[in-house]
Amino acid sequence: MNCAVFLVWILIFCALLDLGFAKRNSDKQKRSRNDKCQQDIFRVIKKGSEVKGTIADIIDRLCLPPNTDRFVYRFKNDSYIRIDFDVVPDNILYSISWDVKQENPEILYGNNKLRKFKADEIRPNIPAHLLLAATNEGQQRRFLRNLRNCQDSSFISLTCVIQSFSALGRRMQEVSIKKK
């Protein structure tokens, strides 16, 4: 009897080991397919990096991380804030912008609506240093929902935009560029 119980335990243990090894190998294969951007020929773009030119010049060398399908750009100066979502597979660029009034820079004026453009027409006008990261559609929708929740009629506070963007930023992923 003890021999039969011992044999059953050994069979169960071997089955568990086989499942574990199979899972580990499949995860490794999946990881190697998804990490093509992390190979030696790619390097991560840091904010304010030395990447020169426009997005149109480097778009074919950029690598989207796994589970992302769009790049995020941010432009800000004393009178204007703009956030763009560049959906690479569909060649569409969504843009949202606000005007900053000098009387009260905490209040932003805009309609909080995404404007849709053909990305090929806009990319030559976007400097490469404005590229922040990559994200997906769900995070973009969450960002817009956060903006709608704290908006008053025709204006929105700068704090609201910062909080919404920081919620998006926590889940954004680094973008890699192919070395020349």
Steps between C-alpha positions, in 0.01 A plus 500: 500500500776744592672425172184586301452830687866584450472423126189722467682787674796461266269506195321811627830671577633419150180631341531825696862537396409445135228764517736745665774448243254526212360824637845645561611417145186648343546818707861518383396462137227764541747735670756457224238590237382805695846627592619558145521868591750425776765347275844657460399687186244702695549755776242657727409861430527711812300820545700790359738263324726583213260370234495769232255576222129440483285200576457442125878456471521229769154333497628199304778444759274524807393179671164471676525302826266202553134582575527850355387641167553876528764757584436794731637847427478804728556862406487778759596867501374814677180528297418151375489134611446216255498121547502274194431129466653356181333169411768346281312200351205718390712803398277731707605771743260614774575839649360690797610852586433786739583871503668645808387854581766728646255651754456166674738224383324245724190511274516333158250575226406237246224260409664173621411332172744285310561626150585237244769551232683289246828426672709527181401865468581593864814293577736725295401789731564319830859519632637165616582628850124535574457119496426387855408134494262238363157402626182324389140594425371409846743739668407774255130454582578506874691828455203659319255370761710654778496831315121491458451429870673819613403742222285811550304624195755662265811486714705250695759544773866431437499277809233279343702458180814419701317242714341337195829492313687358798245217520571431133874539552517231766404240241689633199794296372841608375557519127809356333664623182709298259862609496633624170 
